Amino acid sequence: MHYFEALAKVLVVGLVLGAGLPAIFASGMVAYSFGAGGEEADGVVHKGNPALKYLGIALFLFVTLVILTAVAWITRTTIIHHFGIDLFPGISK
């Protein structure tokens, strides 16, 4: 169980620091493509699954939110200087 806890901590830190974002984006692509349905190369037709399609969209939105938050965090002092808006109040500059 000790190894599982260590792996879980590494996974969480990886997601927080952005290393897991490509994996989340890829999972969203897979979910969206399975949710859309369609025809495979061998001629088999799959019916779309709306739940998977919405899961894929939710994962895309999550990745977009993380990227926009990271850009806002990096540029926070410039935004405060030019516009006077503190996007992260309570966190020291």
The first five atom37 places (N, CA, C, CB, O) and aatype in JSON, in Angstrom:
{
  "aatype": [12, 8, 18, 13, 6, 0, 10, 0, 11, 19, 10, 19, 19, 7, 10, 19, 10, 7, 0, 7, 10, 14, 0, 9, 13, 0, 15, 7, 12, 19, 0, 18, 15, 13, 7, 0, 7, 7, 6, 6, 0, 3, 7, 19, 19, 8, 11, 7, 2, 14, 0, 10, 11, 18, 10, 7, 9, 0, 10, 13, 10, 13, 19, 16, 10, 19, 9, 10, 16, 0, 19, 0, 17, 9, 16, 1, 16, 16, 9, 9, 8, 8, 13, 7, 9, 3, 10, 13, 14, 7, 9, 15, 11],
  "atom_mask": [
    [1, 1, 1, 1, 1],
    [1, 1, 1, 1, 1],
    [1, 1, 1, 1, 1],
    [1, 1, 1, 1, 1],
    [1, 1, 1, 1, 1],
    [1, 1, 1, 1, 1],
    [1, 1, 1, 1, 1],
    [1, 1, 1, 1, 1],
    [1, 1, 1, 1, 1],
    [1, 1, 1, 1, 1],
    [1, 1, 1, 1, 1],
    [1, 1, 1, 1, 1],
    [1, 1, 1, 1, 1],
    [1, 1, 1, 0, 1],
    [1, 1, 1, 1, 1],
    [1, 1, 1, 1, 1],
    [1, 1, 1, 1, 1],
    [1, 1, 1, 0, 1],
    [1, 1, 1, 1, 1],
    [1, 1, 1, 0, 1],
    [1, 1, 1, 1, 1],
    [1, 1, 1, 1, 1],
    [1, 1, 1, 1, 1],
    [1, 1, 1, 1, 1],
    [1, 1, 1, 1, 1],
    [1, 1, 1, 1, 1],
    [1, 1, 1, 1, 1],
    [1, 1, 1, 0, 1],
    [1, 1, 1, 1, 1],
    [1, 1, 1, 1, 1],
    [1, 1, 1, 1, 1],
    [1, 1, 1, 1, 1],
    [1, 1, 1, 1, 1],
    [1, 1, 1, 1, 1],
    [1, 1, 1, 0, 1],
    [1, 1, 1, 1, 1],
    [1, 1, 1, 0, 1],
    [1, 1, 1, 0, 1],
    [1, 1, 1, 1, 1],
    [1, 1, 1, 1, 1],
    [1, 1, 1, 1, 1],
    [1, 1, 1, 1, 1],
    [1, 1, 1, 0, 1],
    [1, 1, 1, 1, 1],
    [1, 1, 1, 1, 1],
    [1, 1, 1, 1, 1],
    [1, 1, 1, 1, 1],
    [1, 1, 1, 0, 1],
    [1, 1, 1, 1, 1],
    [1, 1, 1, 1, 1],
    [1, 1, 1, 1, 1],
    [1, 1, 1, 1, 1],
    [1, 1, 1, 1, 1],
    [1, 1, 1, 1, 1],
    [1, 1, 1, 1, 1],
    [1, 1, 1, 0, 1],
    [1, 1, 1, 1, 1],
    [1, 1, 1, 1, 1],
    [1, 1, 1, 1, 1],
    [1, 1, 1, 1, 1],
    [1, 1, 1, 1, 1],
    [1, 1, 1, 1, 1],
    [1, 1, 1, 1, 1],
    [1, 1, 1, 1, 1],
    [1, 1, 1, 1, 1],
    [1, 1, 1, 1, 1],
    [1, 1, 1, 1, 1],
    [1, 1, 1, 1, 1],
    [1, 1, 1, 1, 1],
    [1, 1, 1, 1, 1],
    [1, 1, 1, 1, 1],
    [1, 1, 1, 1, 1],
    [1, 1, 1, 1, 1],
    [1, 1, 1, 1, 1],
    [1, 1, 1, 1, 1],
    [1, 1, 1, 1, 1],
    [1, 1, 1, 1, 1],
    [1, 1, 1, 1, 1],
    [1, 1, 1, 1, 1],
    [1, 1, 1, 1, 1],
    [1, 1, 1, 1, 1],
    [1, 1, 1, 1, 1],
    [1, 1, 1, 1, 1],
    [1, 1, 1, 0, 1],
    [1, 1, 1, 1, 1],
    [1, 1, 1, 1, 1],
    [1, 1, 1, 1, 1],
    [1, 1, 1, 1, 1],
    [1, 1, 1, 1, 1],
    [1, 1, 1, 0, 1],
    [1, 1, 1, 1, 1],
    [1, 1, 1, 1, 1],
    [1, 1, 1, 1, 1]
  ],
  "atom_positions": [
    [[0.82, -1.19, 0.0], [0.0, 0.0, 0.0], [0.87, 1.26, 0.0], [-0.94, -0.01, 1.21], [0.45, 2.31, -0.48]],
    [[2.07, 1.15, 0.53], [2.97, 2.3, 0.57], [3.31, 2.79, -0.83], [4.26, 1.94, 1.33], [3.36, 3.99, -1.08]],
    [[3.53, 1.86, -1.76], [3.86, 2.23, -3.13], [2.68, 2.91, -3.82], [4.3, 1.0, -3.93], [2.86, 3.86, -4.57]],
    [[1.48, 2.41, -3.55], [0.28, 3.01, -4.15], [0.11, 4.46, -3.68], [-0.97, 2.18, -3.8], [-0.22, 5.33, -4.48]],
    [[0.33, 4.71, -2.4], [0.21, 6.07, -1.89], [1.28, 6.99, -2.5], [0.34, 6.07, -0.36], [1.0, 8.14, -2.83]],
    [[2.49, 6.46, -2.65], [3.56, 7.25, -3.26], [3.23, 7.56, -4.72], [4.91, 6.51, -3.16], [3.45, 8.68, -5.18]],
    [[2.72, 6.57, -5.46], [2.34, 6.8, -6.85], [1.2, 7.8, -6.96], [1.94, 5.48, -7.51], [1.19, 8.63, -7.87]],
    [[0.25, 7.74, -6.04], [-0.86, 8.68, -6.05], [-0.36, 10.11, -5.8], [-1.91, 8.3, -5.0], [-0.83, 11.05, -6.44]],
    [[0.58, 10.26, -4.88], [1.14, 11.59, -4.61], [1.87, 12.14, -5.83], [2.08, 11.55, -3.4], [1.74, 13.31, -6.17]],
    [[2.64, 11.29, -6.49], [3.37, 11.72, -7.69], [2.38, 12.1, -8.79], [4.33, 10.6, -8.18], [2.59, 13.08, -9.51]],
    [[1.32, 11.33, -8.94], [0.31, 11.64, -9.95], [-0.35, 12.98, -9.67], [-0.75, 10.54, -10.01], [-0.55, 13.78, -10.59]],
    [[-0.7, 13.23, -8.42], [-1.34, 14.5, -8.07], [-0.4, 15.67, -8.32], [-1.79, 14.48, -6.6], [-0.8, 16.69, -8.87]],
    [[0.86, 15.53, -7.91], [1.83, 16.6, -8.15], [2.03, 16.8, -9.64], [3.17, 16.28, -7.46], [2.14, 17.94, -10.1]],
    [[2.09, 15.72, -10.4], [2.23, 15.84, -11.85], [1.05, 16.56, -12.49], [0.0, 0.0, 0.0], [1.24, 17.38, -13.39]],
    [[-0.16, 16.28, -12.02], [-1.33, 16.98, -12.54], [-1.31, 18.45, -12.16], [-2.6, 16.33, -12.05], [-1.67, 19.31, -12.96]],
    [[-0.91, 18.73, -10.92], [-0.88, 20.12, -10.48], [0.15, 20.91, -11.26], [-0.59, 20.21, -8.97], [-0.1, 22.06, -11.62]],
    [[1.3, 20.34, -11.52], [2.37, 21.05, -12.21], [2.23, 21.03, -13.73], [3.69, 20.46, -11.82], [3.04, 21.64, -14.42]],
    [[1.24, 20.36, -14.25], [0.97, 20.41, -15.67], [1.49, 19.24, -16.48], [0.0, 0.0, 0.0], [1.26, 19.18, -17.69]],
    [[2.18, 18.32, -15.86], [2.7, 17.18, -16.62], [1.58, 16.24, -17.06], [3.73, 16.42, -15.79], [1.74, 15.5, -18.03]],
    [[0.47, 16.26, -16.37], [-0.65, 15.37, -16.7], [-1.64, 15.97, -17.68], [0.0, 0.0, 0.0], [-2.55, 15.28, -18.13]],
    [[-1.48, 17.24, -18.03], [-2.43, 17.87, -18.94], [-2.48, 17.21, -20.32], [-2.08, 19.32, -19.1], [-3.58, 17.06, -20.87]],
    [[-1.36, 16.81, -20.9], [-1.47, 16.09, -22.18], [-2.24, 14.77, -22.05], [-0.08, 15.82, -22.73], [-2.95, 14.38, -22.97]],
    [[-2.09, 14.1, -20.93], [-2.84, 12.84, -20.72], [-4.33, 13.12, -20.58], [-2.32, 12.11, -19.47], [-5.15, 12.36, -21.1]],
    [[-4.67, 14.19, -19.89], [-6.09, 14.55, -19.75], [-6.66, 14.95, -21.1], [-6.26, 15.69, -18.72], [-7.78, 14.58, -21.44]],
    [[-5.89, 15.71, -21.88], [-6.34, 16.11, -23.22], [-6.52, 14.88, -24.11], [-5.33, 17.08, -23.86], [-7.51, 14.79, -24.85]],
    [[-5.58, 13.94, -24.04], [-5.7, 12.72, -24.85], [-6.91, 11.9, -24.41], [-4.42, 11.87, -24.73], [-7.6, 11.33, -25.26]],
    [[-7.18, 11.84, -23.12], [-8.37, 11.14, -22.64], [-9.64, 11.81, -23.15], [-8.38, 11.09, -21.1], [-10.61, 11.14, -23.48]],
    [[-9.61, 13.13, -23.21], [-10.75, 13.85, -23.77], [-10.95, 13.56, -25.24], [0.0, 0.0, 0.0], [-12.08, 13.44, -25.71]],
    [[-9.85, 13.45, -25.98], [-9.95, 13.12, -27.4], [-10.56, 11.72, -27.59], [-8.56, 13.19, -28.07], [-11.42, 11.52, -28.45]],
    [[-10.1, 10.78, -26.79], [-10.62, 9.41, -26.9], [-12.09, 9.38, -26.53], [-9.82, 8.44, -25.99], [-12.9, 8.76, -27.23]],
    [[-12.46, 10.04, -25.43], [-13.86, 10.05, -25.0], [-14.74, 10.72, -26.04], [-14.0, 10.76, -23.64], [-15.83, 10.23, -26.35]],
    [[-14.29, 11.85, -26.58], [-15.08, 12.56, -27.58], [-15.25, 11.73, -28.85], [-14.44, 13.91, -27.92], [-16.33, 11.69, -29.43]],
    [[-14.18, 11.06, -29.28], [-14.28, 10.27, -30.52], [-15.17, 9.05, -30.33], [-12.89, 9.83, -30.98], [-15.93, 8.7, -31.23]],
    [[-15.1, 8.4, -29.16], [-16.01, 7.28, -28.91], [-17.45, 7.78, -28.74], [-15.58, 6.5, -27.65], [-18.39, 7.08, -29.11]],
    [[-17.6, 8.98, -28.2], [-18.94, 9.53, -28.02], [-19.58, 9.96, -29.32], [0.0, 0.0, 0.0], [-20.8, 9.94, -29.45]],
    [[-18.76, 10.36, -30.29], [-19.3, 10.81, -31.57], [-19.79, 9.65, -32.43], [-18.25, 11.6, -32.32], [-20.65, 9.85, -33.29]],
    [[-19.26, 8.46, -32.22], [-19.63, 7.33, -33.06], [-18.98, 7.43, -34.42], [0.0, 0.0, 0.0], [-18.04, 8.21, -34.61]],
    [[-19.47, 6.65, -35.35], [-18.94, 6.72, -36.72], [-18.61, 5.35, -37.26], [0.0, 0.0, 0.0], [-18.96, 4.32, -36.68]],
    [[-17.93, 5.35, -38.38], [-17.59, 4.11, -39.08], [-16.09, 3.87, -39.0], [-18.06, 4.15, -40.56], [-15.29, 4.78, -39.21]],
    [[-15.72, 2.62, -38.68], [-14.31, 2.26, -38.62], [-13.81, 1.84, -39.99], [-14.08, 1.13, -37.59], [-14.59, 1.78, -40.95]],
    [[-12.52, 1.55, -40.09], [-11.9, 1.18, -41.36], [-12.46, -0.14, -41.9], [-10.4, 1.07, -41.2], [-12.52, -0.33, -43.12]],
    [[-12.87, -1.04, -41.01], [-13.38, -2.34, -41.47], [-14.88, -2.3, -41.78], [-13.11, -3.4, -40.43], [-15.46, -3.34, -42.09]],
    [[-15.51, -1.13, -41.69], [-16.92, -1.0, -42.06], [-17.9, -1.11, -40.91], [0.0, 0.0, 0.0], [-19.11, -0.99, -41.13]],
    [[-17.41, -1.35, -39.7], [-18.3, -1.45, -38.55], [-18.75, -0.05, -38.14], [-17.59, -2.18, -37.37], [-17.93, 0.85, -37.98]],
    [[-20.06, 0.12, -37.97], [-20.62, 1.41, -37.6], [-20.95, 1.39, -36.11], [-21.89, 1.75, -38.46], [-21.62, 0.46, -35.64]],
    [[-20.49, 2.41, -35.38], [-20.75, 2.52, -33.95], [-21.71, 3.67, -33.7], [-19.44, 2.71, -33.16], [-21.58, 4.75, -34.28]],
    [[-22.67, 3.41, -32.81], [-23.61, 4.46, -32.42], [-22.91, 5.39, -31.43], [-24.91, 3.84, -31.8], [-22.12, 4.94, -30.6]],
    [[-23.19, 6.67, -31.51], [-22.58, 7.64, -30.61], [-23.09, 7.52, -29.19], [0.0, 0.0, 0.0], [-24.22, 7.08, -28.95]],
    [[-22.24, 7.91, -28.22], [-22.61, 7.91, -26.82], [-22.51, 9.35, -26.32], [-21.68, 6.94, -25.99], [-21.41, 9.87, -26.15]],
    [[-23.65, 10.0, -26.08], [-23.61, 11.41, -25.67], [-22.87, 11.64, -24.36], [-25.02, 11.94, -25.55], [-22.25, 12.69, -24.19]],
    [[-22.91, 10.7, -23.43], [-22.22, 10.88, -22.15], [-20.71, 10.98, -22.37], [-22.54, 9.71, -21.19], [-20.04, 11.81, -21.75]],
    [[-20.17, 10.13, -23.23], [-18.74, 10.2, -23.51], [-18.37, 11.48, -24.27], [-18.3, 8.97, -24.32], [-17.3, 12.05, -24.06]],
    [[-19.27, 11.9, -25.13], [-19.01, 13.14, -25.87], [-18.94, 14.32, -24.91], [-20.1, 13.37, -26.94], [-18.05, 15.16, -25.04]],
    [[-19.87, 14.4, -23.97], [-19.85, 15.49, -23.0], [-18.68, 15.37, -22.03], [-21.16, 15.51, -22.23], [-18.16, 16.38, -21.56]],
    [[-18.27, 14.15, -21.72], [-17.08, 13.97, -20.89], [-15.85, 14.51, -21.6], [-16.89, 12.48, -20.53], [-15.02, 15.17, -20.99]],
    [[-15.74, 14.23, -22.89], [-14.62, 14.76, -23.68], [-14.62, 16.27, -23.7], [0.0, 0.0, 0.0], [-13.56, 16.89, -23.56]],
    [[-15.78, 16.87, -23.87], [-15.87, 18.34, -23.87], [-15.5, 18.89, -22.51], [-17.29, 18.79, -24.26], [-14.81, 19.91, -22.42]],
    [[-15.94, 18.23, -21.44], [-15.6, 18.69, -20.08], [-14.09, 18.62, -19.84], [-16.34, 17.84, -19.03], [-13.52, 19.5, -19.2]],
    [[-13.45, 17.57, -20.35], [-12.0, 17.47, -20.19], [-11.28, 18.54, -20.99], [-11.51, 16.08, -20.61], [-10.28, 19.09, -20.53]],
    [[-11.78, 18.86, -22.19], [-11.19, 19.95, -22.97], [-11.33, 21.28, -22.23], [-11.87, 20.05, -24.35], [-10.38, 22.06, -22.19]],
    [[-12.49, 21.53, -21.64], [-12.71, 22.76, -20.91], [-11.81, 22.84, -19.67], [-14.18, 22.88, -20.49], [-11.33, 23.92, -19.32]],
    [[-11.59, 21.71, -19.02], [-10.7, 21.68, -17.85], [-9.27, 22.05, -18.25], [-10.72, 20.29, -17.19], [-8.63, 22.86, -17.58]],
    [[-8.79, 21.47, -19.33], [-7.43, 21.77, -19.8], [-7.33, 23.25, -20.19], [-7.05, 20.86, -21.01], [-6.33, 23.9, -19.89]],
    [[-8.35, 23.78, -20.85], [-8.36, 25.18, -21.23], [-8.34, 26.08, -20.0], [-9.58, 25.5, -22.09], [-7.63, 27.08, -19.97]],
    [[-9.12, 25.73, -18.98], [-9.15, 26.51, -17.75], [-7.79, 26.51, -17.05], [-10.22, 25.96, -16.81], [-7.35, 27.55, -16.55]],
    [[-7.13, 25.36, -17.01], [-5.82, 25.29, -16.37], [-4.81, 26.14, -17.14], [-5.34, 23.83, -16.3], [-4.0, 26.83, -16.52]],
    [[-4.84, 26.09, -18.45], [-3.9, 26.87, -19.25], [-4.15, 28.37, -19.08], [-4.01, 26.49, -20.74], [-3.2, 29.14, -18.91]],
    [[-5.41, 28.8, -19.1], [-5.72, 30.21, -18.92], [-5.34, 30.7, -17.52], [-7.2, 30.46, -19.17], [-4.85, 31.82, -17.36]],
    [[-5.56, 29.85, -16.51], [-5.16, 30.21, -15.14], [-3.65, 30.32, -15.04], [-5.69, 29.17, -14.15], [-3.15, 31.22, -14.36]],
    [[-2.92, 29.43, -15.68], [-1.46, 29.5, -15.64], [-0.94, 30.76, -16.32], [-0.85, 28.26, -16.31], [-0.01, 31.39, -15.82]],
    [[-1.53, 31.13, -17.45], [-1.1, 32.36, -18.13], [-1.43, 33.58, -17.26], [-1.79, 32.49, -19.51], [-0.62, 34.5, -17.16]],
    [[-2.6, 33.58, -16.63], [-2.95, 34.69, -15.75], [-2.01, 34.75, -14.54], [-4.41, 34.55, -15.28], [-1.65, 35.84, -14.09]],
    [[-1.62, 33.6, -14.03], [-0.7, 33.56, -12.89], [0.68, 34.11, -13.29], [-0.56, 32.12, -12.36], [1.29, 34.87, -12.54]],
    [[1.15, 33.72, -14.45], [2.46, 34.18, -14.9], [2.47, 35.68, -15.14], [2.88, 33.43, -16.18], [3.45, 36.36, -14.86]],
    [[1.37, 36.2, -15.66], [1.32, 37.62, -16.01], [0.61, 38.47, -14.96], [0.63, 37.8, -17.34], [0.23, 39.6, -15.26]],
    [[0.43, 37.97, -13.75], [-0.36, 38.66, -12.74], [0.21, 40.03, -12.36], [-0.46, 37.81, -11.51], [-0.55, 40.98, -12.19]],
    [[1.52, 40.15, -12.23], [2.08, 41.45, -11.84], [1.94, 42.47, -12.97], [3.55, 41.31, -11.44], [1.75, 43.66, -12.7]],
    [[2.05, 42.03, -14.21], [1.86, 42.95, -15.34], [0.41, 43.41, -15.41], [2.27, 42.27, -16.67], [0.14, 44.58, -15.67]],
    [[-0.52, 42.5, -15.17], [-1.94, 42.86, -15.18], [-2.24, 43.84, -14.05], [-2.83, 41.6, -15.05], [-3.0, 44.79, -14.25]],
    [[-1.68, 43.62, -12.89], [-1.88, 44.54, -11.77], [-1.29, 45.91, -12.1], [-1.25, 43.99, -10.48], [-1.9, 46.93, -11.82]],
    [[-0.11, 45.92, -12.7], [0.55, 47.19, -13.02], [-0.23, 48.01, -14.04], [1.96, 46.92, -13.53], [-0.42, 49.21, -13.87]],
    [[-0.68, 47.36, -15.11], [-1.31, 48.09, -16.21], [-2.81, 48.35, -15.98], [-1.13, 47.34, -17.5], [-3.31, 49.4, -16.37]],
    [[-3.5, 47.41, -15.38], [-4.95, 47.53, -15.26], [-5.44, 47.73, -13.83], [-5.6, 46.31, -15.82], [-6.58, 48.15, -13.62]],
    [[-4.59, 47.45, -12.84], [-4.99, 47.59, -11.45], [-5.93, 46.5, -10.97], [0.0, 0.0, 0.0], [-6.61, 46.67, -9.95]],
    [[-5.99, 45.4, -11.68], [-6.87, 44.28, -11.33], [-6.02, 43.15, -10.75], [-7.68, 43.79, -12.57], [-5.09, 42.67, -11.4]],
    [[-6.35, 42.73, -9.54], [-5.65, 41.61, -8.92], [-6.48, 40.34, -9.13], [-5.38, 41.87, -7.39], [-7.5, 40.16, -8.46]],
    [[-6.06, 39.48, -10.03], [-6.81, 38.27, -10.35], [-6.72, 37.21, -9.26], [-6.32, 37.69, -11.65], [-7.57, 36.32, -9.18]],
    [[-5.71, 37.29, -8.43], [-5.49, 36.33, -7.34], [-5.36, 37.09, -6.03], [-4.22, 35.46, -7.61], [-4.26, 37.16, -5.48]],
    [[-6.45, 37.65, -5.51], [-6.34, 38.41, -4.26], [-6.0, 37.48, -3.1], [-7.65, 39.17, -3.97], [-6.41, 36.32, -3.07]],
    [[-5.26, 38.0, -2.16], [-4.89, 37.22, -1.0], [-3.6, 36.44, -1.16], [0.0, 0.0, 0.0], [-3.08, 35.9, -0.19]],
    [[-3.07, 36.38, -2.38], [-1.8, 35.69, -2.64], [-0.76, 36.76, -2.89], [-1.91, 34.7, -3.86], [-0.95, 37.63, -3.74]],
    [[0.35, 36.69, -2.16], [1.38, 37.73, -2.3], [1.99, 37.71, -3.7], [2.47, 37.54, -1.25], [2.07, 36.67, -4.35]],
    [[2.4, 38.88, -4.13], [2.95, 39.03, -5.48], [4.4, 38.64, -5.52], [2.79, 40.44, -5.98], [5.02, 38.71, -6.58]]
  ]
}
